[in-house]
Amino acid sequence: MKSCLVFFIAVFLSALAQAQQTIPPPPVLAAKSWLLYDFTSNQILVSENSDERIEPASITKLMTAYLSFAALNQGRLSQEQTLIPSAEALRTQGEESRMFLVRNKPVTVEELLHGLIVQSGNDAARVLAEAISGSEEKFAELMNGEARRLGMKNTHFVNASGLPLAQHYSTAYDLNLLAAAIVRDFPEYYPLYSLREYQYNNIKQANRNRLLWIDPYVDGMKTGHTESAGFCLVSSARRDKRRLISVVLGAASDNLRTTESQKLLNYGFQYFETVRLYQKNQPVAGIRAWKGTENKVNIGFRDDLLLTIPTGQLTQIKVTMETRQPIIAPVDIGQKIGTLKLALGGKPYAEFPLVALEAVPLANIFSRGWDNLRLLFQ
């Protein structure tokens, strides 16, 4: 009886371990392109056609907001500052995407930001663009410069609102970079994206991001829609200390962009976990250094190394370390020394730069000469 019990316990534990190590494939989404990103560990978890150029529609306003936030922090705008909408701004296309600004009526920058983010106002986007750069054309140049700085290599903007034009395009990958930059660089303004509605000029409009009503963890970010772009949604959700960002582009309806985004977020939270592999400034290894005042340099990471992996598969991660040899002084703090490579299931999974955690100054001429001689025999 005892042996049978042991046998059944072993079978149960084996089945449990197998279940923990197996996750379903990512959901098949009804969209042209999509991506799921773990902001906490800076990892893309799953994607499809994420480098395919598409029309970003009103998701463009993420960049308009990003530059507006930057102008606020740099003192080039203030939230209390009032602006008079230009005739061009009042004539901006898009009847369903308007803040309904009024001719000759001053509007504050704070109101414009609410109109831009919550109401997706094309008129608000134009007024902010003109306030920052003098004209929408000049603002588009600023948008493209910022896109290059953020690494958005397949993006080109022509206007501040996302109205469709041939040379106005982006990708799911690039829009994810932009969304993550807003969360990272402007946490003080990010809560605007969680507002469900906003009233201006006695007209109350609801945020078009329906996930704000459906999922209590979702706190942003931006919808987009034109006939040519389809229905698009960049979503962000936080559970405990993890934040995920999903990008779904080219869905056939408002309902589909919502449900498909929810599928992605649920998949990421349910089947992946984020673990800390190494603490910041914790030595991972000590590497021989030559021609310096010290013969060893400790290497590791300047920030906590967080890794997102399929739930229950941490023990299956294989770690290898590659370093540049020989390490010759002087060595600066933060200087890249090598690479930590991770494999899962026999396939490359992620890699991270290993840096020097301390400086190694150049030694005197005698020590350097002795090390030169020793290096000949290495």
Contacts in CASP RR format, 6 or more apart in sequence:
PFRMAT RR
TARGET T0000
AUTHOR 0000-0000-0000
METHOD contacts of the structure
MODEL  1
MKSCLVFFIAVFLSALAQAQQTIPPPPVLAAKSWLLYDFTSNQILVSENS
DERIEPASITKLMTAYLSFAALNQGRLSQEQTLIPSAEALRTQGEESRMF
LVRNKPVTVEELLHGLIVQSGNDAARVLAEAISGSEEKFAELMNGEARRL
GMKNTHFVNASGLPLAQHYSTAYDLNLLAAAIVRDFPEYYPLYSLREYQY
NNIKQANRNRLLWIDPYVDGMKTGHTESAGFCLVSSARRDKRRLISVVLG
AASDNLRTTESQKLLNYGFQYFETVRLYQKNQPVAGIRAWKGTENKVNIG
FRDDLLLTIPTGQLTQIKVTMETRQPIIAPVDIGQKIGTLKLALGGKPYA
EFPLVALEAVPLANIFSRGWDNLRLLFQ
20 311 0 8 1.000
20 312 0 8 1.000
20 313 0 8 1.000
21 310 0 8 1.000
21 312 0 8 1.000
21 313 0 8 1.000
21 316 0 8 1.000
23 271 0 8 1.000
23 272 0 8 1.000
23 310 0 8 1.000
23 311 0 8 1.000
24 271 0 8 1.000
26 36 0 8 1.000
26 46 0 8 1.000
26 264 0 8 1.000
26 267 0 8 1.000
27 260 0 8 1.000
27 263 0 8 1.000
27 264 0 8 1.000
27 267 0 8 1.000
29 48 0 8 1.000
29 248 0 8 1.000
29 260 0 8 1.000
29 263 0 8 1.000
29 264 0 8 1.000
30 251 0 8 1.000
30 252 0 8 1.000
30 256 0 8 1.000
30 260 0 8 1.000
31 48 0 8 1.000
31 248 0 8 1.000
31 249 0 8 1.000
31 250 0 8 1.000
31 251 0 8 1.000
31 256 0 8 1.000
31 257 0 8 1.000
31 260 0 8 1.000
32 49 0 8 1.000
32 52 0 8 1.000
32 54 0 8 1.000
32 249 0 8 1.000
32 250 0 8 1.000
32 251 0 8 1.000
33 47 0 8 1.000
33 48 0 8 1.000
33 49 0 8 1.000
33 50 0 8 1.000
33 52 0 8 1.000
33 54 0 8 1.000
33 171 0 8 1.000
33 172 0 8 1.000
33 247 0 8 1.000
33 249 0 8 1.000
33 250 0 8 1.000
34 47 0 8 1.000
34 48 0 8 1.000
34 49 0 8 1.000
34 50 0 8 1.000
34 172 0 8 1.000
34 246 0 8 1.000
34 247 0 8 1.000
34 248 0 8 1.000
34 249 0 8 1.000
34 260 0 8 1.000
34 264 0 8 1.000
35 44 0 8 1.000
35 46 0 8 1.000
35 47 0 8 1.000
35 48 0 8 1.000
35 50 0 8 1.000
35 172 0 8 1.000
35 173 0 8 1.000
35 176 0 8 1.000
35 246 0 8 1.000
35 247 0 8 1.000
36 44 0 8 1.000
36 45 0 8 1.000
36 46 0 8 1.000
36 47 0 8 1.000
36 244 0 8 1.000
36 245 0 8 1.000
36 246 0 8 1.000
36 247 0 8 1.000
36 264 0 8 1.000
36 265 0 8 1.000
36 267 0 8 1.000
36 268 0 8 1.000
37 43 0 8 1.000
37 44 0 8 1.000
37 45 0 8 1.000
37 176 0 8 1.000
37 180 0 8 1.000
37 244 0 8 1.000
37 245 0 8 1.000
37 246 0 8 1.000
37 247 0 8 1.000
38 44 0 8 1.000
38 45 0 8 1.000
38 242 0 8 1.000
38 243 0 8 1.000
38 244 0 8 1.000
38 268 0 8 1.000
38 272 0 8 1.000
38 274 0 8 1.000
38 308 0 8 1.000
39 180 0 8 1.000
39 183 0 8 1.000
39 184 0 8 1.000
39 236 0 8 1.000
39 243 0 8 1.000
39 244 0 8 1.000
39 245 0 8 1.000
40 241 0 8 1.000
40 242 0 8 1.000
40 243 0 8 1.000
40 274 0 8 1.000
40 306 0 8 1.000
40 308 0 8 1.000
41 274 0 8 1.000
41 306 0 8 1.000
41 307 0 8 1.000
41 308 0 8 1.000
42 306 0 8 1.000
43 307 0 8 1.000
43 308 0 8 1.000
43 350 0 8 1.000
44 50 0 8 1.000
44 173 0 8 1.000
44 176 0 8 1.000
45 244 0 8 1.000
45 268 0 8 1.000
45 272 0 8 1.000
45 308 0 8 1.000
46 264 0 8 1.000
46 267 0 8 1.000
47 172 0 8 1.000
47 173 0 8 1.000
49 172 0 8 1.000
50 171 0 8 1.000
50 172 0 8 1.000
50 173 0 8 1.000
50 176 0 8 1.000
50 247 0 8 1.000
51 154 0 8 1.000
51 171 0 8 1.000
51 172 0 8 1.000
51 173 0 8 1.000
52 171 0 8 1.000
52 172 0 8 1.000
53 154 0 8 1.000
53 169 0 8 1.000
53 170 0 8 1.000
53 171 0 8 1.000
54 169 0 8 1.000
54 170 0 8 1.000
54 171 0 8 1.000
54 172 0 8 1.000
54 229 0 8 1.000
54 232 0 8 1.000
54 249 0 8 1.000
54 250 0 8 1.000
55 164 0 8 1.000
55 168 0 8 1.000
55 169 0 8 1.000
55 226 0 8 1.000
55 228 0 8 1.000
55 229 0 8 1.000
56 162 0 8 1.000
56 168 0 8 1.000
56 169 0 8 1.000
56 170 0 8 1.000
56 175 0 8 1.000
56 224 0 8 1.000
56 229 0 8 1.000
56 232 0 8 1.000
56 249 0 8 1.000
57 162 0 8 1.000
57 164 0 8 1.000
57 224 0 8 1.000
57 225 0 8 1.000
57 226 0 8 1.000
57 229 0 8 1.000
57 230 0 8 1.000
57 232 0 8 1.000
58 97 0 8 1.000
58 120 0 8 1.000
58 122 0 8 1.000
58 161 0 8 1.000
58 162 0 8 1.000
58 222 0 8 1.000
58 223 0 8 1.000
58 224 0 8 1.000
58 225 0 8 1.000
59 162 0 8 1.000
59 170 0 8 1.000
59 175 0 8 1.000
59 222 0 8 1.000
59 223 0 8 1.000
59 224 0 8 1.000
59 232 0 8 1.000
59 234 0 8 1.000
60 125 0 8 1.000
60 157 0 8 1.000
60 159 0 8 1.000
60 160 0 8 1.000
60 161 0 8 1.000
60 162 0 8 1.000
60 168 0 8 1.000
60 170 0 8 1.000
61 116 0 8 1.000
61 117 0 8 1.000
61 120 0 8 1.000
61 121 0 8 1.000
61 125 0 8 1.000
61 160 0 8 1.000
61 161 0 8 1.000
61 162 0 8 1.000
61 222 0 8 1.000
62 175 0 8 1.000
62 178 0 8 1.000
62 179 0 8 1.000
62 182 0 8 1.000
62 221 0 8 1.000
62 222 0 8 1.000
62 234 0 8 1.000
63 143 0 8 1.000
63 146 0 8 1.000
63 147 0 8 1.000
63 157 0 8 1.000
63 160 0 8 1.000
63 178 0 8 1.000
64 116 0 8 1.000
64 125 0 8 1.000
64 128 0 8 1.000
64 129 0 8 1.000
64 139 0 8 1.000
64 143 0 8 1.000
64 160 0 8 1.000
64 161 0 8 1.000
65 113 0 8 1.000
65 116 0 8 1.000
65 117 0 8 1.000
65 182 0 8 1.000
65 189 0 8 1.000
65 192 0 8 1.000
66 146 0 8 1.000
66 178 0 8 1.000
66 181 0 8 1.000
66 182 0 8 1.000
66 185 0 8 1.000
66 186 0 8 1.000
67 132 0 8 1.000
67 139 0 8 1.000
67 142 0 8 1.000
67 143 0 8 1.000
67 146 0 8 1.000
68 77 0 8 1.000
68 109 0 8 1.000
68 112 0 8 1.000
68 113 0 8 1.000
68 116 0 8 1.000
68 128 0 8 1.000
68 132 0 8 1.000
69 182 0 8 1.000
69 185 0 8 1.000
69 186 0 8 1.000
69 189 0 8 1.000
70 185 0 8 1.000
70 186 0 8 1.000
71 77 0 8 1.000
71 132 0 8 1.000
72 78 0 8 1.000
72 79 0 8 1.000
72 109 0 8 1.000
72 189 0 8 1.000
73 186 0 8 1.000
76 132 0 8 1.000
77 109 0 8 1.000
77 131 0 8 1.000
77 132 0 8 1.000
78 109 0 8 1.000
79 108 0 8 1.000
79 109 0 8 1.000
79 110 0 8 1.000
79 113 0 8 1.000
80 108 0 8 1.000
80 109 0 8 1.000
80 110 0 8 1.000
81 108 0 8 1.000
81 109 0 8 1.000
81 131 0 8 1.000
82 106 0 8 1.000
82 107 0 8 1.000
82 108 0 8 1.000
82 109 0 8 1.000
83 106 0 8 1.000
83 107 0 8 1.000
83 108 0 8 1.000
83 109 0 8 1.000
83 112 0 8 1.000
83 127 0 8 1.000
83 131 0 8 1.000
84 104 0 8 1.000
84 105 0 8 1.000
84 106 0 8 1.000
84 107 0 8 1.000
85 101 0 8 1.000
85 102 0 8 1.000
85 103 0 8 1.000
85 105 0 8 1.000
85 107 0 8 1.000
85 123 0 8 1.000
85 126 0 8 1.000
85 127 0 8 1.000
86 126 0 8 1.000
86 127 0 8 1.000
86 130 0 8 1.000
87 103 0 8 1.000
88 126 0 8 1.000
88 130 0 8 1.000
88 136 0 8 1.000
89 101 0 8 1.000
89 123 0 8 1.000
89 126 0 8 1.000
89 127 0 8 1.000
89 130 0 8 1.000
90 101 0 8 1.000
90 103 0 8 1.000
90 123 0 8 1.000
92 98 0 8 1.000
92 122 0 8 1.000
92 123 0 8 1.000
92 125 0 8 1.000
92 126 0 8 1.000
92 161 0 8 1.000
92 163 0 8 1.000
93 122 0 8 1.000
93 163 0 8 1.000
94 122 0 8 1.000
94 163 0 8 1.000
97 119 0 8 1.000
97 120 0 8 1.000
97 121 0 8 1.000
97 122 0 8 1.000
97 161 0 8 1.000
98 119 0 8 1.000
98 121 0 8 1.000
98 122 0 8 1.000
98 123 0 8 1.000
99 112 0 8 1.000
99 115 0 8 1.000
99 116 0 8 1.000
99 119 0 8 1.000
99 121 0 8 1.000
99 123 0 8 1.000
99 124 0 8 1.000
99 200 0 8 1.000
99 201 0 8 1.000
100 123 0 8 1.000
100 200 0 8 1.000
100 201 0 8 1.000
100 203 0 8 1.000
101 107 0 8 1.000
101 123 0 8 1.000
101 124 0 8 1.000
101 127 0 8 1.000
101 201 0 8 1.000
102 201 0 8 1.000
107 127 0 8 1.000
107 200 0 8 1.000
109 128 0 8 1.000
109 131 0 8 1.000
111 200 0 8 1.000
112 124 0 8 1.000
112 127 0 8 1.000
112 128 0 8 1.000
113 124 0 8 1.000
113 128 0 8 1.000
113 189 0 8 1.000
113 192 0 8 1.000
114 192 0 8 1.000
114 195 0 8 1.000
114 198 0 8 1.000
114 200 0 8 1.000
115 121 0 8 1.000
115 124 0 8 1.000
115 198 0 8 1.000
115 200 0 8 1.000
116 124 0 8 1.000
116 125 0 8 1.000
116 128 0 8 1.000
117 192 0 8 1.000
117 193 0 8 1.000
117 195 0 8 1.000
117 222 0 8 1.000
118 192 0 8 1.000
118 195 0 8 1.000
118 196 0 8 1.000
118 197 0 8 1.000
118 198 0 8 1.000
118 205 0 8 1.000
118 207 0 8 1.000
119 198 0 8 1.000
119 200 0 8 1.000
119 205 0 8 1.000
119 207 0 8 1.000
120 208 0 8 1.000
120 222 0 8 1.000
120 223 0 8 1.000
120 224 0 8 1.000
121 161 0 8 1.000
122 161 0 8 1.000
122 162 0 8 1.000
122 163 0 8 1.000
125 159 0 8 1.000
125 160 0 8 1.000
125 161 0 8 1.000
125 162 0 8 1.000
126 136 0 8 1.000
126 160 0 8 1.000
126 161 0 8 1.000
128 160 0 8 1.000
129 135 0 8 1.000
129 136 0 8 1.000
129 139 0 8 1.000
129 140 0 8 1.000
129 159 0 8 1.000
129 160 0 8 1.000
130 136 0 8 1.000
130 139 0 8 1.000
132 139 0 8 1.000
132 142 0 8 1.000
133 139 0 8 1.000
133 141 0 8 1.000
133 142 0 8 1.000
136 159 0 8 1.000
136 160 0 8 1.000
139 160 0 8 1.000
140 157 0 8 1.000
140 158 0 8 1.000
140 159 0 8 1.000
140 160 0 8 1.000
143 157 0 8 1.000
143 160 0 8 1.000
144 155 0 8 1.000
144 156 0 8 1.000
144 157 0 8 1.000
147 155 0 8 1.000
147 156 0 8 1.000
147 157 0 8 1.000
147 174 0 8 1.000
147 178 0 8 1.000
150 177 0 8 1.000
150 178 0 8 1.000
150 181 0 8 1.000
151 174 0 8 1.000
151 177 0 8 1.000
152 170 0 8 1.000
152 174 0 8 1.000
152 177 0 8 1.000
152 178 0 8 1.000
153 174 0 8 1.000
154 169 0 8 1.000
154 170 0 8 1.000
154 171 0 8 1.000
154 173 0 8 1.000
154 174 0 8 1.000
155 169 0 8 1.000
155 170 0 8 1.000
155 171 0 8 1.000
155 174 0 8 1.000
155 175 0 8 1.000
156 167 0 8 1.000
156 168 0 8 1.000
156 169 0 8 1.000
156 170 0 8 1.000
157 168 0 8 1.000
158 165 0 8 1.000
158 167 0 8 1.000
158 168 0 8 1.000
159 165 0 8 1.000
159 168 0 8 1.000
162 168 0 8 1.000
163 226 0 8 1.000
164 226 0 8 1.000
164 228 0 8 1.000
164 229 0 8 1.000
172 247 0 8 1.000
172 249 0 8 1.000
175 234 0 8 1.000
175 247 0 8 1.000
175 249 0 8 1.000
176 234 0 8 1.000
176 245 0 8 1.000
176 247 0 8 1.000
179 221 0 8 1.000
179 222 0 8 1.000
179 234 0 8 1.000
179 236 0 8 1.000
179 245 0 8 1.000
179 247 0 8 1.000
180 245 0 8 1.000
182 189 0 8 1.000
182 190 0 8 1.000
182 193 0 8 1.000
182 221 0 8 1.000
183 190 0 8 1.000
183 236 0 8 1.000
183 243 0 8 1.000
183 245 0 8 1.000
190 219 0 8 1.000
191 219 0 8 1.000
193 209 0 8 1.000
193 219 0 8 1.000
193 220 0 8 1.000
193 221 0 8 1.000
193 222 0 8 1.000
193 236 0 8 1.000
194 212 0 8 1.000
194 219 0 8 1.000
194 220 0 8 1.000
195 207 0 8 1.000
196 206 0 8 1.000
196 207 0 8 1.000
196 212 0 8 1.000
196 213 0 8 1.000
197 204 0 8 1.000
197 205 0 8 1.000
197 206 0 8 1.000
197 207 0 8 1.000
198 204 0 8 1.000
198 205 0 8 1.000
198 207 0 8 1.000
199 205 0 8 1.000
208 223 0 8 1.000
208 224 0 8 1.000
208 254 0 8 1.000
209 218 0 8 1.000
209 220 0 8 1.000
209 221 0 8 1.000
209 222 0 8 1.000
209 223 0 8 1.000
209 233 0 8 1.000
209 235 0 8 1.000
210 254 0 8 1.000
210 258 0 8 1.000
211 218 0 8 1.000
211 220 0 8 1.000
211 233 0 8 1.000
211 235 0 8 1.000
211 237 0 8 1.000
211 258 0 8 1.000
211 261 0 8 1.000
211 262 0 8 1.000
212 218 0 8 1.000
212 219 0 8 1.000
212 220 0 8 1.000
214 258 0 8 1.000
214 262 0 8 1.000
215 237 0 8 1.000
215 262 0 8 1.000
215 265 0 8 1.000
217 237 0 8 1.000
217 238 0 8 1.000
217 239 0 8 1.000
217 265 0 8 1.000
217 269 0 8 1.000
218 235 0 8 1.000
218 236 0 8 1.000
218 237 0 8 1.000
218 265 0 8 1.000
219 236 0 8 1.000
219 237 0 8 1.000
219 238 0 8 1.000
220 234 0 8 1.000
220 235 0 8 1.000
220 236 0 8 1.000
220 237 0 8 1.000
221 234 0 8 1.000
221 235 0 8 1.000
221 236 0 8 1.000
221 245 0 8 1.000
222 233 0 8 1.000
222 234 0 8 1.000
223 231 0 8 1.000
223 232 0 8 1.000
223 233 0 8 1.000
223 257 0 8 1.000
224 231 0 8 1.000
224 232 0 8 1.000
224 233 0 8 1.000
225 231 0 8 1.000
225 232 0 8 1.000
225 254 0 8 1.000
229 249 0 8 1.000
229 250 0 8 1.000
230 250 0 8 1.000
230 251 0 8 1.000
230 252 0 8 1.000
231 250 0 8 1.000
231 251 0 8 1.000
231 252 0 8 1.000
231 253 0 8 1.000
231 254 0 8 1.000
231 256 0 8 1.000
231 257 0 8 1.000
232 248 0 8 1.000
232 249 0 8 1.000
232 250 0 8 1.000
232 251 0 8 1.000
232 257 0 8 1.000
233 246 0 8 1.000
233 247 0 8 1.000
233 248 0 8 1.000
233 251 0 8 1.000
233 257 0 8 1.000
233 258 0 8 1.000
233 261 0 8 1.000
234 245 0 8 1.000
234 246 0 8 1.000
234 247 0 8 1.000
234 248 0 8 1.000
235 245 0 8 1.000
235 246 0 8 1.000
235 247 0 8 1.000
235 248 0 8 1.000
235 261 0 8 1.000
235 264 0 8 1.000
235 265 0 8 1.000
236 243 0 8 1.000
236 244 0 8 1.000
236 245 0 8 1.000
236 246 0 8 1.000
237 243 0 8 1.000
237 244 0 8 1.000
237 265 0 8 1.000
237 269 0 8 1.000
238 244 0 8 1.000
239 269 0 8 1.000
241 274 0 8 1.000
242 269 0 8 1.000
242 274 0 8 1.000
244 265 0 8 1.000
244 268 0 8 1.000
244 269 0 8 1.000
246 261 0 8 1.000
246 264 0 8 1.000
246 265 0 8 1.000
248 257 0 8 1.000
248 260 0 8 1.000
248 261 0 8 1.000
248 264 0 8 1.000
250 257 0 8 1.000
251 257 0 8 1.000
251 260 0 8 1.000
270 311 0 8 1.000
271 310 0 8 1.000
271 311 0 8 1.000
272 308 0 8 1.000
272 309 0 8 1.000
272 310 0 8 1.000
272 311 0 8 1.000
273 308 0 8 1.000
273 309 0 8 1.000
273 310 0 8 1.000
273 311 0 8 1.000
273 312 0 8 1.000
274 306 0 8 1.000
274 307 0 8 1.000
274 308 0 8 1.000
275 306 0 8 1.000
275 307 0 8 1.000
275 308 0 8 1.000
275 309 0 8 1.000
275 314 0 8 1.000
276 304 0 8 1.000
276 305 0 8 1.000
276 306 0 8 1.000
276 307 0 8 1.000
277 305 0 8 1.000
277 306 0 8 1.000
277 307 0 8 1.000
278 284 0 8 1.000
278 300 0 8 1.000
278 301 0 8 1.000
278 304 0 8 1.000
278 305 0 8 1.000
279 304 0 8 1.000
280 301 0 8 1.000
280 302 0 8 1.000
280 303 0 8 1.000
280 304 0 8 1.000
280 305 0 8 1.000
281 300 0 8 1.000
281 301 0 8 1.000
281 302 0 8 1.000
281 357 0 8 1.000
282 300 0 8 1.000
282 301 0 8 1.000
283 298 0 8 1.000
283 299 0 8 1.000
283 300 0 8 1.000
283 357 0 8 1.000
284 299 0 8 1.000
284 300 0 8 1.000
284 301 0 8 1.000
284 321 0 8 1.000
284 340 0 8 1.000
284 354 0 8 1.000
285 298 0 8 1.000
285 299 0 8 1.000
285 300 0 8 1.000
285 321 0 8 1.000
285 323 0 8 1.000
285 354 0 8 1.000
286 296 0 8 1.000
286 297 0 8 1.000
286 298 0 8 1.000
286 299 0 8 1.000
287 296 0 8 1.000
287 297 0 8 1.000
287 298 0 8 1.000
287 299 0 8 1.000
287 323 0 8 1.000
287 327 0 8 1.000
287 337 0 8 1.000
288 295 0 8 1.000
288 296 0 8 1.000
288 326 0 8 1.000
288 327 0 8 1.000
289 295 0 8 1.000
289 296 0 8 1.000
289 297 0 8 1.000
289 327 0 8 1.000
289 328 0 8 1.000
289 329 0 8 1.000
289 331 0 8 1.000
289 360 0 8 1.000
290 326 0 8 1.000
290 327 0 8 1.000
290 328 0 8 1.000
290 329 0 8 1.000
290 371 0 8 1.000
290 374 0 8 1.000
290 375 0 8 1.000
291 328 0 8 1.000
291 329 0 8 1.000
291 362 0 8 1.000
291 363 0 8 1.000
291 367 0 8 1.000
291 368 0 8 1.000
291 369 0 8 1.000
291 371 0 8 1.000
291 372 0 8 1.000
292 329 0 8 1.000
292 330 0 8 1.000
292 360 0 8 1.000
292 361 0 8 1.000
292 362 0 8 1.000
292 363 0 8 1.000
292 367 0 8 1.000
292 368 0 8 1.000
292 371 0 8 1.000
293 329 0 8 1.000
293 360 0 8 1.000
293 361 0 8 1.000
293 362 0 8 1.000
293 363 0 8 1.000
293 367 0 8 1.000
294 358 0 8 1.000
294 360 0 8 1.000
297 327 0 8 1.000
297 331 0 8 1.000
297 337 0 8 1.000
297 356 0 8 1.000
297 357 0 8 1.000
297 358 0 8 1.000
297 360 0 8 1.000
298 356 0 8 1.000
298 357 0 8 1.000
298 358 0 8 1.000
299 323 0 8 1.000
299 337 0 8 1.000
299 338 0 8 1.000
299 354 0 8 1.000
299 355 0 8 1.000
299 356 0 8 1.000
299 357 0 8 1.000
300 354 0 8 1.000
300 355 0 8 1.000
300 357 0 8 1.000
301 352 0 8 1.000
301 354 0 8 1.000
301 355 0 8 1.000
302 334 0 8 1.000
302 355 0 8 1.000
302 357 0 8 1.000
305 340 0 8 1.000
305 352 0 8 1.000
307 317 0 8 1.000
307 342 0 8 1.000
307 350 0 8 1.000
309 317 0 8 1.000
309 344 0 8 1.000
309 349 0 8 1.000
310 344 0 8 1.000
313 344 0 8 1.000
316 344 0 8 1.000
316 345 0 8 1.000
317 342 0 8 1.000
317 343 0 8 1.000
317 344 0 8 1.000
317 349 0 8 1.000
318 342 0 8 1.000
318 343 0 8 1.000
318 344 0 8 1.000
318 346 0 8 1.000
319 340 0 8 1.000
319 341 0 8 1.000
319 342 0 8 1.000
320 340 0 8 1.000
320 341 0 8 1.000
320 343 0 8 1.000
321 338 0 8 1.000
321 339 0 8 1.000
321 340 0 8 1.000
321 341 0 8 1.000
321 354 0 8 1.000
322 338 0 8 1.000
322 339 0 8 1.000
322 341 0 8 1.000
323 337 0 8 1.000
323 338 0 8 1.000
323 339 0 8 1.000
323 354 0 8 1.000
324 336 0 8 1.000
324 337 0 8 1.000
324 338 0 8 1.000
326 375 0 8 1.000
326 378 0 8 1.000
327 337 0 8 1.000
329 360 0 8 1.000
329 361 0 8 1.000
329 362 0 8 1.000
329 363 0 8 1.000
330 359 0 8 1.000
330 360 0 8 1.000
330 361 0 8 1.000
330 362 0 8 1.000
331 337 0 8 1.000
331 356 0 8 1.000
331 359 0 8 1.000
331 360 0 8 1.000
332 356 0 8 1.000
332 359 0 8 1.000
333 355 0 8 1.000
333 356 0 8 1.000
333 357 0 8 1.000
333 358 0 8 1.000
333 359 0 8 1.000
334 355 0 8 1.000
334 356 0 8 1.000
334 357 0 8 1.000
335 355 0 8 1.000
335 356 0 8 1.000
336 353 0 8 1.000
336 354 0 8 1.000
336 355 0 8 1.000
337 354 0 8 1.000
337 355 0 8 1.000
337 356 0 8 1.000
338 353 0 8 1.000
338 354 0 8 1.000
339 351 0 8 1.000
339 352 0 8 1.000
339 353 0 8 1.000
339 354 0 8 1.000
340 351 0 8 1.000
340 352 0 8 1.000
340 353 0 8 1.000
340 354 0 8 1.000
341 348 0 8 1.000
341 350 0 8 1.000
341 351 0 8 1.000
342 348 0 8 1.000
342 349 0 8 1.000
342 350 0 8 1.000
342 351 0 8 1.000
342 352 0 8 1.000
343 349 0 8 1.000
362 368 0 8 1.000
363 371 0 8 1.000
END
